[in-house]
Amino acid sequence: MPLNKKSLKDDGFTGFRPIATLEINRIPQHQGIFAVLRPADFEPNFLPKSTAGVFKKKNPSLPVASLTAEWVEDADVLFIGKASTGSKGNRGLRRQIQEFVDFGNGKPPGHWDGRLIWQLVDAGKLLVAWKELPAESLNVAQATYHAQFQHIYGRLPFANLVQARA
C-alpha cells in the first residue's frame, strides 16, 4: 500500500494543514506521530541556505547536491516524526509540531530532526498531519511507517536521516 494522504487518512491521520497557515491550537496536546507531506503540485526546489535555526553551533544546511540525492521521487511523505509526552509530561503533538515550525523559522531547536524540510523553497505549502497514539505505541508506529516507506521506495523519507527503532 502506498504512503500518501489517502492511506494516512485511512489509517487515522488528521489535520493535513499547510505549515504556513497551521493553527497550532487545533493540534491535539496528546502524544502521537506526525507526517509532513507535499501537496499534489509541489516540486522540489532547494534553497542554498536553510531557514532553520542553528543547533549546537552546527549549520543545518546541506549542499544542494546532497539534498537532491536525498529527495525521493514520487513520494508524498517527506518526514515522519513522533511526539512523546516528555519526561515532565508536558509535551505532545502540539508542542513538538510548534517547535518543528519554529525551527524552520530560525529559532534554535532542541534537536534537528527533519531539518531538510527547511531547505525547500515554499516549505510553508507542505502539509502536516498527525495521529494520536498511546505512548507505548510511538516507537513501534514510527519504525513501522519508516519500514513501510523503505519497502516501497528502498530508502527513508526525504527528511528522515535516521531509521526509527521499535
Secondary structure, 3 states (H helix, E strand, C coil): CCCCHHHHHHCCCEEEEEHHHCCHHHCCCCCEEEEEECCCCCCCCECCCCCCCCECCECCCCCHHHHHHHCCCCCCEEEEEEECCCCCCCCCHHHHHHHHHHHHCCCCCCCCCCHHHHHECCHHHCEEEEEECCHHHHHHHHHHHHHHHHHHHCCCCCCCCCCCCC
